[in-house]
Amino acid sequence: MQPFPWDAAMTLGLSRLRLSPEAFWRLSLPELSAMAGAFGQLAGLSRGDVAALMRRFPD
């Protein structure tokens, strides 16, 4: 078993993603992985999806 690559994780979070140290240390590993793109490209909302959300949550 290899140790977790904290140097790479910290470089990603603090340098590339420009997170504050507080925000970085509050992340879970799945959250950091998602921010790094480990789960692939997420589909965006369509214009119709946004309009439906605006009707449902009009604030």
N, C-alpha and C positions, 0 to 999 in steps of 0.2 A: 504494500500500500504506500502510495506516495503522499507527501504532505500537501496540504492545500496551497496553491500558488498565490499567497497573499501579496507578494510584490506586484504581480500582474493585475490582480484584482484592485489593488490600491491605485496603480497607474491608470487603469481604466476609469475607476470611479472619480478619483480626485483630479486627474489631468484631462482625459478625453471627454468625460461627461461633465466635468466642472462642478461636481457636487461638493457641498461643504463637508468638512469632516463629520459634523454631527449627522447630516443626512446620510452620508455613506455608512456610518456605523449603525444606523437604524434600519438599513435595508436587510431583508432576508436574502439568502443566497439565490432562491428562485427569482426574486425581484431584480437582483443584480444581473442574473443570467438573461432575463427578459430585456433589460436595458442594453445588454451587450449584443442582442440580436440572436440569442441562442435558439429561439423558438421560430425563427424565420420571419418573413415579412407579414405583418398583420394587414388585413383588408381594412380600408378606410370606410367611412360612412358615405352613403350616396346622398345626393341632395334631398331625395324623398325621405330618407331615414332622418336627416336633420330636421326637416319640416315636421315629421311626425313627432319627434322628441320635443320640438318647440310647442306644438299643440298640446302635448301631454303634460309638459312642465313649463307653463307660461309665467316666467318670473322676470 
